[in-house]
Amino acid sequence: MKDTIEIRWHGRGGQGAKTAALLLADVAFKTGSFVQGFPEYGPERMGAPITAYNRISKNQITVHSNIYDPDFVAVVDDSLLESVDVTAGLSKDGAIIVNTKLPREEIEKHLRGYEGKLYTIDARDISVKALGKNFPNSPMLAAVVAVTKVMDKETFLNEMESSYKHKFAKKPEVIEGNMQALKMTFEALGL
């Protein structure tokens, strides 16, 4: 891992992009990294586009701004590809991760000639199978960890289980479903 990894998340209000960014920051912090996780809102309403950010570093982070040249981009809702330039500033040495059921060729058409790596995952399908509802943030969080390699899979899964146990102490079925969604994502990506 290079000293600092910057990640930009694109989603819609209510899909959990902000929550995923904050969870990633929390888990990375628990493993000894310096972190930032924060959202940027447009119109604050359900379904409106939102952007969230992560900085994860081995060293203290002294910059406090949005991320304009990310190493990685996570797109939680593929419908944003038509209206938002999700590749803006994205390093060709990085990668973009898109939640979609569309074929890769369809997604590539919306990436404005981006030359870096593209990963696709059907986070909706995974979350419906694991949780019974469309909560794409857990699968997308696992996809970001798998692609960025900010931490190893086992450390991530252990820390997430601990976090879920704390957050959902009275809902064990939620813990089990989210853990299943994380594991299914790693398997689907094969990383």
N, CA, C and O of each residue as an XYZ file, in Angstrom:
764
protein
N       0.843     -1.182      0.000
C       0.000      0.000      0.000
C       0.888      1.244      0.000
O       1.831      1.340      0.784
N       0.579      2.196     -0.886
C       1.341      3.438     -0.860
C       0.949      4.213      0.392
O       0.021      3.816      1.096
N       1.637      5.303      0.676
C       1.415      6.010      1.936
C      -0.034      6.439      2.158
O      -0.568      6.256      3.252
N      -0.673      7.007      1.140
C      -2.062      7.445      1.278
C      -2.873      6.962      0.083
O      -2.467      7.114     -1.069
N      -4.016      6.384      0.382
C      -4.957      5.977     -0.661
C      -6.189      6.861     -0.535
O      -6.732      7.038      0.556
N      -6.622      7.414     -1.664
C      -7.806      8.271     -1.670
C      -8.903      7.600     -2.488
O      -8.676      7.120     -3.599
N     -10.093      7.582     -1.908
C     -11.244      6.901     -2.509
C     -12.412      7.875     -2.561
O     -12.704      8.572     -1.590
N     -13.070      7.910     -3.710
C     -14.287      8.719     -3.850
C     -15.456      7.781     -4.102
O     -15.373      6.886     -4.943
N     -16.534      7.986     -3.379
C     -17.751      7.181     -3.505
C     -18.842      8.022     -4.161
O     -19.026      9.188     -3.810
N     -19.563      7.434     -5.112
C     -20.726      8.077     -5.730
C     -21.935      7.198     -5.469
O     -21.909      5.996     -5.733
N     -22.987      7.798     -4.953
C     -24.212      7.053     -4.698
C     -25.393      7.997     -4.674
O     -25.292      9.158     -5.070
N     -26.495      7.490     -4.211
C     -27.702      8.298     -4.036
C     -28.100      8.231     -2.561
O     -27.853      7.238     -1.877
N     -28.711      9.296     -2.099
C     -29.142      9.342     -0.703
C     -29.988      8.120     -0.364
O     -30.934      7.791     -1.080
N     -29.644      7.458      0.719
C     -30.392      6.290      1.164
C     -29.786      4.962      0.749
O     -30.260      3.912      1.184
N     -28.746      4.981     -0.086
C     -28.128      3.728     -0.539
C     -26.955      3.280      0.341
O     -26.460      2.161      0.203
N     -26.523      4.148      1.231
C     -25.475      3.767      2.164
C     -24.056      4.080      1.740
O     -23.122      3.549      2.343
N     -23.844      4.916      0.732
C     -22.475      5.264      0.325
C     -21.750      5.982      1.460
O     -20.587      5.691      1.741
N     -22.436      6.917      2.110
C     -21.829      7.626      3.245
C     -21.508      6.646      4.366
O     -20.422      6.699      4.943
N     -22.430      5.764      4.675
C     -22.215      4.784      5.740
C     -21.036      3.880      5.409
O     -20.223      3.581      6.284
N     -20.934      3.443      4.165
C     -19.820      2.578      3.762
C     -18.495      3.309      3.928
O     -17.527      2.727      4.416
N     -18.438      4.577      3.529
C     -17.201      5.353      3.672
C     -16.828      5.509      5.148
O     -15.654      5.418      5.508
N     -17.815      5.741      5.987
C     -17.544      5.895      7.420
C     -17.136      4.567      8.048
O     -16.253      4.537      8.905
N     -17.761      3.477      7.636
C     -17.372      2.154      8.133
C     -15.944      1.810      7.722
O     -15.173      1.282      8.523
N     -15.592      2.112      6.472
C     -14.228      1.852      6.011
C     -13.227      2.648      6.849
O     -12.188      2.119      7.245
N     -13.535      3.908      7.119
C     -12.649      4.729      7.947
C     -12.513      4.132      9.344
O     -11.411      4.071      9.890
N     -13.615      3.697      9.917
C     -13.608      3.118     11.259
C     -12.764      1.846     11.314
O     -11.940      1.683     12.214
N     -12.966      0.963     10.371
C     -12.227     -0.304     10.351
C     -10.743     -0.064     10.087
O      -9.896     -0.692     10.723
N     -10.419      0.830      9.164
C      -9.014      1.126      8.875
C      -8.334      1.761     10.096
O      -7.171      1.473     10.378
N      -9.054      2.615     10.813
C      -8.517      3.223     12.025
C      -8.197      2.151     13.070
O      -7.152      2.197     13.719
N      -9.098      1.198     13.223
C      -8.900      0.119     14.203
C      -7.702     -0.764     13.861
O      -7.162     -1.449     14.730
N      -7.293     -0.746     12.607
C      -6.130     -1.549     12.215
C      -4.848     -0.723     12.199
O      -3.810     -1.195     11.734
N      -4.916      0.517     12.710
C      -3.709      1.314     12.872
C      -3.434      2.360     11.816
O      -2.380      2.997     11.844
N      -4.347      2.554     10.890
C      -4.144      3.571      9.855
C      -4.665      4.923     10.324
O      -5.511      5.007     11.214
N      -4.146      5.969      9.713
C      -4.720      7.297      9.865
C      -5.818      7.383      8.809
O      -5.639      6.913      7.686
N      -6.954      7.981      9.166
C      -8.100      7.928      8.250
C      -8.888      9.232      8.218
O      -8.836     10.056      9.130
N      -9.612      9.369      7.127
C     -10.682     10.349      7.001
C     -11.818      9.668      6.259
O     -11.586      8.913      5.315
N     -13.026      9.931      6.677
C     -14.221      9.455      5.983
C     -15.275     10.524      6.134
O     -15.666     10.847      7.256
N     -15.749     11.087      5.023
C     -16.691     12.194      5.130
C     -17.548     12.291      3.863
O     -17.102     11.918      2.778
N     -18.776     12.794      4.007
C     -19.665     12.954      2.855
C     -19.676     14.394      2.347
O     -19.246     15.325      3.028
N     -20.181     14.537      1.132
C     -20.484     15.848      0.564
C     -21.894     15.727      0.012
O     -22.184     14.825     -0.774
N     -22.749     16.614      0.413
C     -24.146     16.538     -0.006
C     -24.478     17.620     -1.016
O     -23.935     18.724     -0.975
N     -25.369     17.285     -1.910
C     -26.037     18.276     -2.741
C     -27.368     18.521     -2.049
O     -27.402     18.743     -0.839
N     -28.465     18.485     -2.798
C     -29.775     18.597     -2.156
C     -29.972     17.384     -1.237
O     -29.864     16.241     -1.682
N     -30.257     17.632      0.025
C     -30.350     16.540      0.983
C     -31.737     15.900      0.921
O     -32.655     16.281      1.648
N     -31.858     14.919      0.031
C     -33.118     14.185     -0.057
C     -32.830     12.764     -0.536
O     -31.821     12.497     -1.189
N     -33.724     11.890     -0.199
C     -33.599     10.499     -0.599
C     -33.513     10.418     -2.117
O     -34.341     10.993     -2.823
N     -32.519      9.712     -2.612
C     -32.359      9.520     -4.048
C     -31.496     10.554     -4.742
O     -31.128     10.366     -5.901
N     -31.161     11.650     -4.057
C     -30.312     12.676     -4.660
C     -28.859     12.186     -4.693
O     -28.440     11.457     -3.793
N     -28.092     12.571     -5.708
C     -26.686     12.158     -5.761
C     -25.903     12.667     -4.556
O     -26.067     13.812     -4.137
N     -25.061     11.817     -4.009
C     -24.159     12.213     -2.933
C     -22.760     11.705     -3.277
O     -22.589     10.773     -4.063
N     -21.787     12.335     -2.674
C     -20.402     11.913     -2.821
C     -19.831     11.758     -1.421
O     -20.094     12.577     -0.540
N     -19.058     10.716     -1.222
C     -18.374     10.518      0.053
C     -16.915     10.214     -0.252
O     -16.570      9.833     -1.371
N     -16.068     10.383      0.745
C     -14.635     10.271      0.534
C     -13.954      9.497      1.649
O     -14.422      9.471      2.787
N     -12.839      8.866      1.298
C     -11.942      8.243      2.277
C     -10.509      8.607      1.944
O     -10.111      8.624      0.779
N      -9.746      8.895      2.970
C      -8.289      8.926      2.897
C      -7.809      7.929      3.935
O      -8.247      7.963      5.085
N      -6.923      7.051      3.538
C      -6.369      6.052      4.444
C      -4.860      6.095      4.250
O      -4.360      5.979      3.131
N      -4.137      6.266      5.368
C      -2.706      6.495      5.261
C      -1.933      5.823      6.392
O      -2.467      5.566      7.471
N      -0.673      5.550      6.114
C       0.259      5.075      7.140
C       0.731      6.246      7.993
O       1.202      6.059      9.114
N       0.601      7.452      7.451
C       1.087      8.664      8.110
C      -0.067      9.591      8.461
O      -1.172      9.457      7.935
N       0.204     10.524      9.348
C      -0.811     11.500      9.723
C      -1.287     12.251      8.481
O      -0.481     12.617      7.625
N      -2.578     12.476      8.387
C      -3.169     13.169      7.242
C      -3.355     14.635      7.612
O      -4.016     14.952      8.601
N      -2.776     15.520      6.823
C      -2.853     16.947      7.137
C      -3.737     17.726      6.172
O      -4.043     18.892      6.424
N      -4.146     17.110      5.085
C      -5.021     17.785      4.122
C      -6.475     17.542      4.533
O      -6.845     16.440      4.939
N      -7.280     18.585      4.420
C      -8.699     18.484      4.810
C      -9.558     19.107      3.715
O     -10.091     20.204      3.876
N      -9.681     18.397      2.612
C     -10.486     18.882      1.489
C     -11.137     17.694      0.818
O     -10.846     16.542      1.142
N     -12.021     17.984     -0.121
C     -12.570     16.915     -0.939
C     -11.430     16.261     -1.710
O     -10.317     16.785     -1.754
N     -11.709     15.137     -2.303
C     -10.699     14.415     -3.079
C     -10.994     14.636     -4.555
O     -12.038     14.226     -5.061
N     -10.060     15.289     -5.237
C     -10.259     15.623     -6.639
C      -9.537     14.676     -7.588
O      -9.917     14.550     -8.752
N      -8.501     14.012     -7.097
C      -7.732     13.076     -7.910
C      -7.623     11.740     -7.179
O      -6.552     11.380     -6.690
N      -8.741     11.003     -7.105
C      -8.749      9.764     -6.323
C      -7.947      8.643     -6.977
O      -7.729      8.616     -8.188
N      -7.522      7.727     -6.124
C      -6.875      6.513     -6.610
C      -7.929      5.496     -7.034
O      -7.716      4.707     -7.954
N      -9.074      5.530     -6.341
C     -10.155      4.579     -6.591
C     -11.489      5.303     -6.508
O     -11.644      6.267     -5.759
N     -12.449      4.821     -7.291
C     -13.812      5.345     -7.255
C     -14.767      4.168     -7.116
O     -14.634      3.155     -7.803
N     -15.739      4.321     -6.208
C     -16.798      3.325     -6.031
C     -18.115      3.962     -6.455
O     -18.484      5.025     -5.954
N     -18.820      3.316     -7.374
C     -20.103      3.821     -7.855
C     -21.182      2.862     -7.368
O     -21.296      1.735     -7.849
N     -21.974      3.334     -6.399
C     -22.977      2.494     -5.752
C     -24.236      2.372     -6.600
O     -24.999      1.419     -6.437
N     -24.465      3.320     -7.501
C     -25.654      3.306     -8.359
C     -25.234      3.599     -9.795
O     -24.832      4.718    -10.112
N     -25.326      2.595    -10.662
C     -24.847      2.761    -12.039
C     -25.645      3.776    -12.848
O     -25.179      4.205    -13.904
N     -26.836      4.178    -12.389
C     -27.589      5.206    -13.118
C     -26.866      6.556    -13.056
O     -27.127      7.435    -13.878
N     -25.966      6.724    -12.096
C     -25.196      7.969    -12.003
C     -24.200      8.118    -13.147
O     -23.742      9.225    -13.427
N     -23.864      7.022    -13.805
C     -22.893      7.079    -14.903
C     -23.370      7.976    -16.037
O     -22.557      8.513    -16.789
N     -24.678      8.141    -16.162
C     -25.232      8.971    -17.232
C     -25.183     10.460    -16.907
O     -25.185     11.289    -17.817
N     -25.140     10.811    -15.613
C     -25.232     12.225    -15.243
C     -24.012     12.775    -14.500
O     -23.860     13.991    -14.385
N     -23.149     11.906    -14.001
C     -21.992     12.344    -13.216
C     -20.727     11.788    -13.865
O     -20.673     10.615    -14.234
N     -19.709     12.640    -14.002
C     -18.424     12.166    -14.520
C     -17.667     11.501    -13.369
O     -16.847     12.134    -12.704
N     -17.950     10.237    -13.149
C     -17.363      9.507    -12.020
C     -15.872      9.276    -12.200
O     -15.179      8.954    -11.235
N     -15.368      9.432    -13.409
C     -13.937      9.222    -13.651
C     -13.119     10.511    -13.515
O     -11.901     10.479    -13.690
N     -13.751     11.625    -13.213
C     -13.038     12.905    -13.108
C     -11.866     12.778    -12.136
O     -12.049     12.443    -10.966
N     -10.671     13.048    -12.634
C      -9.480     13.027    -11.805
C      -8.969     11.648    -11.421
O      -7.940     11.538    -10.754
N      -9.664     10.600    -11.826
C      -9.302      9.240    -11.418
C      -8.014      8.793    -12.087
O      -7.871      8.869    -13.307
N      -7.089      8.330    -11.278
C      -5.796      7.860    -11.775
C      -5.968      6.611    -12.637
O      -6.712      5.698    -12.278
N      -5.276      6.579    -13.774
C      -5.346      5.362    -14.600
C      -4.611      4.210    -13.943
O      -4.752      3.064    -14.370
N      -3.830      4.495    -12.911
C      -3.169      3.438    -12.140
C      -4.083      2.893    -11.047
O      -3.739      1.920    -10.376
N      -5.227      3.507    -10.870
C      -6.189      3.074     -9.866
C      -7.240      2.174    -10.477
O      -6.950      1.353    -11.347
N      -8.476      2.339    -10.004
C      -9.565      1.508    -10.520
C     -10.900      2.128    -10.167
O     -11.014      2.931     -9.241
N     -11.904      1.734    -10.927
C     -13.286      2.106    -10.647
C     -14.066      0.820    -10.386
O     -13.887     -0.184    -11.075
N     -14.926      0.871     -9.386
C     -15.738     -0.282     -8.989
C     -17.193      0.139     -9.143
O     -17.624      1.104     -8.512
N     -17.951     -0.565     -9.965
C     -19.323     -0.173    -10.253
C     -20.288     -1.276     -9.839
O     -20.112     -2.442    -10.194
N     -21.305     -0.889     -9.085
C     -22.399     -1.785     -8.745
C     -23.338     -1.825     -9.946
O     -23.996     -0.833    -10.259
N     -23.398     -2.963    -10.609
C     -24.235     -3.068    -11.807
C     -24.515     -4.518    -12.144
O     -23.761     -5.418    -11.775
N     -25.594     -4.723    -12.839
C     -25.849     -6.040    -13.427
C     -25.624     -5.988    -14.936
O     -25.748     -6.996    -15.632
N     -25.292     -4.792    -15.430
C     -25.064     -4.610    -16.864
C     -23.743     -5.245    -17.284
O     -22.831     -5.380    -16.468
N     -23.635     -5.634    -18.552
C     -22.362     -6.161    -19.047
C     -21.280     -5.084    -19.001
O     -21.563     -3.892    -19.124
N     -20.073     -5.515    -18.826
C     -18.903     -4.627    -18.744
C     -18.857     -3.643    -19.918
O     -18.532     -2.470    -19.730
N     -19.182     -4.116    -21.126
C     -19.128     -3.265    -22.316
C     -20.081     -2.073    -22.194
O     -19.768     -0.978    -22.662
N     -21.231     -2.281    -21.575
C     -22.197     -1.191    -21.380
C     -21.636     -0.145    -20.423
O     -21.794      1.055    -20.646
N     -20.993     -0.594    -19.377
C     -20.421      0.325    -18.394
C     -19.274      1.120    -19.018
O     -19.168      2.327    -18.803
N     -18.429      0.459    -19.779
C     -17.287      1.128    -20.407
C     -17.718      2.307    -21.274
O     -16.990      3.294    -21.384
N     -18.894      2.213    -21.890
C     -19.402      3.298    -22.746
C     -19.589      4.597    -21.964
O     -19.525      5.684    -22.538
N     -19.816      4.487    -20.669
C     -20.090      5.666    -19.838
C     -18.853      6.196    -19.113
O     -18.953      7.156    -18.349
N     -17.710      5.593    -19.337
C     -16.521      5.962    -18.563
C     -15.599      6.951    -19.268
O     -14.458      7.142    -18.849
N     -16.079      7.570    -20.322
C     -15.381      8.671    -20.990
C     -13.932      8.356    -21.338
O     -13.047      9.198    -21.184
N     -13.699      7.119    -21.816
C     -12.369      6.730    -22.251
C     -11.406      6.387    -21.123
O     -10.201      6.291    -21.352
N     -11.907      6.205    -19.932
C     -11.038      5.866    -18.797
C     -10.207      4.629    -19.128
O     -10.743      3.626    -19.600
N      -8.903      4.701    -18.883
C      -7.983      3.640    -19.278
C      -7.549      2.729    -18.134
O      -6.801      1.778    -18.356
N      -8.008      3.006    -16.915
C      -7.615      2.185    -15.769
C      -8.471      0.932    -15.650
O      -9.238      0.591    -16.550
N      -8.321      0.263    -14.526
C      -9.050     -0.983    -14.288
C     -10.505     -0.709    -13.937
O     -10.837      0.278    -13.281
N     -11.359     -1.612    -14.394
C     -12.784     -1.553    -14.111
C     -13.200     -2.869    -13.463
O     -12.930     -3.949    -13.988
N     -13.860     -2.759    -12.316
C     -14.421     -3.927    -11.651
C     -15.920     -3.711    -11.541
O     -16.375     -2.622    -11.192
N     -16.682     -4.748    -11.839
C     -18.129     -4.661    -11.673
C     -18.572     -5.738    -10.693
O     -18.003     -6.828    -10.628
N     -19.609     -5.394     -9.934
C     -20.174     -6.324     -8.967
C     -21.671     -6.041     -8.883
O     -22.082     -4.881     -8.878
N     -22.475     -7.079     -8.818
C     -23.920     -6.888     -8.667
C     -24.232     -6.873     -7.171
O     -24.671     -7.873     -6.602
N     -23.997     -5.725     -6.552
C     -24.200     -5.572     -5.107
C     -25.673     -5.722     -4.738
O     -25.997     -6.167     -3.637
N     -26.559     -5.352     -5.650
C     -27.989     -5.516     -5.378
C     -28.314     -6.997     -5.226
O     -28.961     -7.395     -4.257
N     -27.875     -7.802     -6.163
C     -28.145     -9.236     -6.121
C     -27.558     -9.863     -4.852
O     -28.216    -10.664     -4.188
N     -26.342     -9.498     -4.528
C     -25.699    -10.043     -3.329
C     -26.471     -9.642     -2.078
O     -26.726    -10.481     -1.214
N     -26.845     -8.369     -1.970
C     -27.547     -7.923     -0.764
C     -28.936     -8.541     -0.656
O     -29.382     -8.862      0.446
N     -29.621     -8.712     -1.771
C     -30.945     -9.356     -1.726
C     -30.806    -10.811     -1.274
O     -31.602    -11.294     -0.468
N     -29.794    -11.503     -1.797
C     -29.582    -12.894     -1.389
C     -29.184    -13.007      0.081
O     -29.650    -13.903      0.784
N     -28.329    -12.105      0.544
C     -27.807    -12.191      1.907
C     -28.707    -11.541      2.950
O     -28.795    -12.014      4.083
N     -29.379    -10.447      2.562
C     -30.147     -9.663      3.528
C     -31.646     -9.627      3.252
O     -32.429     -9.195      4.097
N     -32.035    -10.081      2.074
C     -33.448    -10.046      1.726
C     -33.922     -8.692      1.224
O     -35.099     -8.532      0.900
N     -33.020     -7.710      1.154
C     -33.358     -6.357      0.695
C     -32.171     -5.776     -0.064
O     -31.048     -6.272      0.031
N     -32.442     -4.718     -0.816
C     -31.384     -4.061     -1.571
C     -30.668     -3.036     -0.699
O     -31.076     -1.877     -0.619
N     -29.597     -3.479     -0.048
C     -28.695     -2.608      0.708
C     -27.302     -2.790      0.107
O     -26.524     -3.608      0.600
N     -26.975     -2.042     -0.949
C     -25.729     -2.294     -1.673
C     -24.461     -1.869     -0.945
O     -23.363     -2.182     -1.404
N     -24.582     -1.162      0.181
C     -23.371     -0.625      0.797
C     -22.436     -1.690      1.365
O     -21.220     -1.537      1.255
N     -22.945     -2.751      1.959
C     -22.043     -3.789      2.488
C     -21.262     -4.481      1.369
O     -20.043     -4.609      1.477
N     -21.921     -4.928      0.301
C     -21.134     -5.514     -0.789
C     -20.149     -4.521     -1.414
O     -19.029     -4.899     -1.755
N     -20.550     -3.272     -1.564
C     -19.638     -2.285     -2.152
C     -18.455     -2.004     -1.226
O     -17.340     -1.779     -1.696
N     -18.688     -2.015      0.066
C     -17.594     -1.838      1.024
C     -16.584     -2.970      0.875
O     -15.379     -2.722      0.824
N     -17.058     -4.199      0.806
C     -16.162     -5.345      0.617
C     -15.432     -5.246     -0.717
O     -14.248     -5.571     -0.803
N     -16.129     -4.801     -1.753
C     -15.499     -4.659     -3.074
C     -14.370     -3.634     -3.029
O     -13.311     -3.848     -3.621
N     -14.591     -2.531     -2.335
C     -13.556     -1.504     -2.219
C     -12.339     -2.053     -1.482
O     -11.204     -1.814     -1.894
N     -12.569     -2.787     -0.399
C     -11.440     -3.375      0.346
C     -10.697     -4.388     -0.527
O      -9.467     -4.424     -0.533
N     -11.446     -5.210     -1.262
C     -10.815     -6.220     -2.119
C      -9.962     -5.586     -3.213
O      -8.853     -6.045     -3.487
N     -10.477     -4.537     -3.834
C      -9.769     -3.906     -4.959
C      -8.609     -3.033     -4.480
O      -7.527     -3.071     -5.065
N      -8.821     -2.254     -3.431
C      -7.788     -1.323     -2.968
C      -6.706     -2.011     -2.147
O      -5.576     -1.529     -2.068
N      -7.054     -3.129     -1.543
C      -6.128     -3.862     -0.674
C      -5.634     -3.001      0.491
O      -4.477     -3.103      0.899
N      -6.527     -2.143      1.027
C      -6.163     -1.311      2.167
C      -5.915     -2.149      3.420
O      -5.258     -1.698      4.358
N      -6.443     -3.362      3.425
C      -6.176     -4.316      4.504
C      -6.481     -5.702      3.977
O      -7.160     -5.860      2.963
N      -5.971     -6.706      4.678
C      -6.230     -8.059      4.189
C      -7.660     -8.480      4.530
O      -8.284     -7.951      5.450
N      -8.146     -9.425      3.775
C      -9.535     -9.878      3.861
C      -9.914    -10.328      5.266
O     -10.962     -9.932      5.775
N      -9.085    -11.145      5.898
C      -9.438    -11.688      7.220
C      -9.509    -10.596      8.276
O     -10.413    -10.598      9.112
N      -8.564     -9.666      8.244
C      -8.599     -8.540      9.190
C      -9.877     -7.752      8.989
O     -10.567     -7.421      9.954
N     -10.195     -7.452      7.740
C     -11.410     -6.703      7.423
C     -12.650     -7.431      7.937
O     -13.489     -6.825      8.603
N     -12.773     -8.712      7.636
C     -13.957     -9.464      8.058
C     -14.066     -9.516      9.581
O     -15.161     -9.372     10.125
N     -12.959     -9.716     10.264
C     -12.986     -9.749     11.728
C     -13.410     -8.407     12.312
O     -14.230     -8.356     13.229
N     -12.857     -7.331     11.787
C     -13.202     -5.993     12.283
C     -14.655     -5.638     11.972
O     -15.331     -5.018     12.793
N     -15.140     -6.027     10.792
C     -16.528     -5.745     10.438
C     -17.484     -6.536     11.320
O     -18.517     -6.012     11.735
N     -17.155     -7.784     11.608
C     -18.015     -8.580     12.490
C     -18.100     -7.931     13.870
O     -19.176     -7.859     14.463
N     -16.982     -7.467     14.367
C     -16.955     -6.781     15.662
C     -17.802     -5.506     15.616
O     -18.568     -5.226     16.539
N     -17.657     -4.746     14.542
C     -18.428     -3.516     14.370
C     -19.926     -3.803     14.282
O     -20.728     -3.128     14.928
N     -20.301     -4.799     13.486
C     -21.717     -5.157     13.355
C     -22.288     -5.665     14.681
O     -23.432     -5.359     15.018
N     -21.502     -6.435     15.432
C     -21.979     -6.947     16.724
C     -22.268     -5.808     17.678
O     -23.215     -5.868     18.461
N     -21.454     -4.777     17.611
C     -21.681     -3.615     18.467
C     -22.915     -2.833     17.993
O     -23.773     -2.459     18.793
N     -22.984     -2.598     16.696
C     -24.059     -1.771     16.133
C     -25.417     -2.474     16.155
O     -26.442     -1.839     16.404
N     -25.427     -3.777     15.896
C     -26.683     -4.525     15.789
C     -26.790     -5.603     16.872
O     -27.204     -6.728     16.590
N     -26.419     -5.261     18.099
C     -26.390     -6.231     19.198
C     -27.726     -6.959     19.376
O     -27.752     -8.134     19.742
N     -28.815     -6.268     19.120
C     -30.131     -6.882     19.332
C     -30.750     -7.438     18.053
O     -31.914     -7.839     18.046
N     -29.968     -7.463     16.968
C     -30.456     -7.970     15.677
C     -29.436     -8.928     15.074
O     -28.791     -8.587     14.083
N     -29.274    -10.116     15.645
C     -28.246    -11.037     15.138
C     -28.423    -11.422     13.671
O     -27.443    -11.728     12.991
N     -29.652    -11.409     13.181
C     -29.887    -11.758     11.779
C     -29.277    -10.717     10.841
O     -28.869    -11.048      9.728
N     -29.215     -9.471     11.283
C     -28.602     -8.406     10.486
C     -27.090     -8.623     10.422
O     -26.474     -8.431      9.374
N     -26.505     -9.020     11.535
C     -25.066     -9.297     11.572
C     -24.731    -10.422     10.601
O     -23.824    -10.303      9.777
N     -25.474    -11.506     10.712
C     -25.239    -12.679      9.864
C     -25.396    -12.345      8.387
O     -24.570    -12.746      7.568
N     -26.458    -11.609      8.041
C     -26.708    -11.242      6.646
C     -25.630    -10.345      6.076
O     -25.191    -10.544      4.944
N     -25.197     -9.357      6.849
C     -24.145     -8.458      6.380
C     -22.819     -9.184      6.216
O     -22.091     -8.944      5.253
N     -22.504    -10.071      7.155
C     -21.260    -10.837      7.028
C     -21.309    -11.727      5.792
O     -20.314    -11.866      5.081
N     -22.454    -12.320      5.541
C     -22.608    -13.157      4.344
C     -22.425    -12.306      3.085
O     -21.779    -12.743      2.132
N     -22.989    -11.093      3.077
C     -22.857    -10.200      1.916
C     -21.390     -9.856      1.664
O     -20.946     -9.837      0.516
N     -20.638     -9.587      2.729
C     -19.209     -9.261      2.575
C     -18.453    -10.437      1.960
O     -17.677    -10.266      1.020
N     -18.688    -11.625      2.499
C     -17.985    -12.823      2.023
C     -18.372    -13.153      0.575
O     -17.519    -13.529     -0.229
N     -19.650    -13.012      0.253
C     -20.107    -13.287     -1.112
C     -19.440    -12.338     -2.118
O     -19.143    -12.729     -3.247
N     -19.212    -11.097     -1.700
C     -18.574    -10.123     -2.576
C     -17.134    -10.518     -2.870
O     -16.700    -10.478     -4.021
N     -16.398    -10.896     -1.840
C     -15.015    -11.344     -2.058
C     -14.988    -12.536     -3.016
O     -14.142    -12.605     -3.908
N     -15.914    -13.465     -2.827
C     -15.965    -14.645     -3.707
C     -16.292    -14.232     -5.139
O     -15.667    -14.714     -6.085
N     -17.271    -13.338     -5.300
C     -17.688    -12.919     -6.647
C     -16.551    -12.204     -7.384
O     -16.395    -12.376     -8.592
N     -15.766    -11.413     -6.675
C     -14.660    -10.691     -7.309
C     -13.437    -11.562     -7.523
O     -12.621    -11.298     -8.406
N     -13.315    -12.604     -6.709
C     -12.165    -13.499     -6.841
C     -10.835    -12.834     -6.513
O      -9.789    -13.236     -7.023
N     -10.880    -11.816     -5.663
C      -9.644    -11.091     -5.295
C      -9.227    -11.433     -3.888
O      -8.217    -10.924     -3.402
